[in-house]
Amino acid sequence: MDIKPVRTSKDHRSALAEVERLWEAKPGTPEHDRLEVLVTLIEAYEGKHHPIPPPDPVEAILFRMDQLDLDRKDLETLIGSRARVSEVLSGRRSLSLGMIRRLHARLGIPAEVLIGERTHRASPDRSLRRSRSLKRAS
């Protein structure tokens, strides 16, 4: 088993090609052992060179709402009044500890995601309003 660390993008590409070749290896075989080692090396390289930033808390809420087919009204029991839900989803208000706990418990969103910093993206409401106003103007 001639395996070496994945240090460069060339090493990374080679390791990915080898993983693809070994993908159907049967567990307990030397090929499968090689596959497992290569996957570990690739994950370490990708974690260091291509880290995935944590998701935006509001984007995570909106994503989960979409998955569960929820609307803003459904969030009122978790966040507060209709106005409070609007403030949170637009980024004008941060989540409180109580909101985080309820969203985590009821929607299954990891608390560490909800605690995260809000990235300053345009809110879906503003983007939607902007696109509607552009359509009316044309």
DAKAPE-V83275 format. One record per backbone hydrogen bond with DSSP energy under -0.5 kcal/mol. NH is the residue of the N-H (numbers start at 1). CO is the residue of the C=O. If there is no record, write none. Layout:
NH;CO
NH;CO
This chain:
3;1
7;5
12;8
13;9
14;10
15;11
16;12
17;13
18;14
19;15
20;16
21;17
22;18
23;19
23;20
25;22
29;26
33;29
34;30
35;31
36;32
37;33
38;34
39;35
40;36
41;37
42;38
43;39
44;40
45;41
46;42
47;43
48;44
49;45
50;46
53;51
60;56
61;57
62;58
63;59
64;60
65;61
66;62
67;63
68;64
69;65
69;66
70;65
74;71
75;71
75;72
76;72
76;73
78;75
79;75
80;75
80;76
85;81
86;82
87;83
88;84
89;85
90;86
91;87
91;88
92;87
93;87
100;96
101;97
102;98
103;99
104;100
105;101
106;102
107;103
108;103
108;104
109;103
113;110
114;110
115;111
116;112
116;113
121;119
127;123
128;124
129;125
130;126
131;127
132;128
133;129
134;130
135;131
136;132
137;133
138;134
